[in-house]
Amino acid sequence: MTKTRTTLTIDESLLKMIKVKAVRLGLKESEVIEDAVRRSLGLDLFERLWERHTFSDEEASNIALEAQHATRNSRRPK
């Protein structure tokens, strides 16, 4: 994954906590921040589900299509 440099303006006490956690875990500050953002966006859930998936590509496509059709049918006026 490509990394992009950015500048954040955050609370000073929050930055101190990030630095402490990074040192305790042996991580870079950016890794601690990325992990927090992933969790906040719910991406950690997708990653955990993806690691446990047992569907073939075809099965996953079929499930996605079924869900799409069900959603479309529920939105159609009666």
Secondary structure by P-SEA (a helix, b strand, c coil): cbbbbbcccccaaaaaaaaaaaaaacccaaaaaaaaaaaaaaaaaaaaaaaaccccaaaaaaaaaaaaaaaaaaaccc
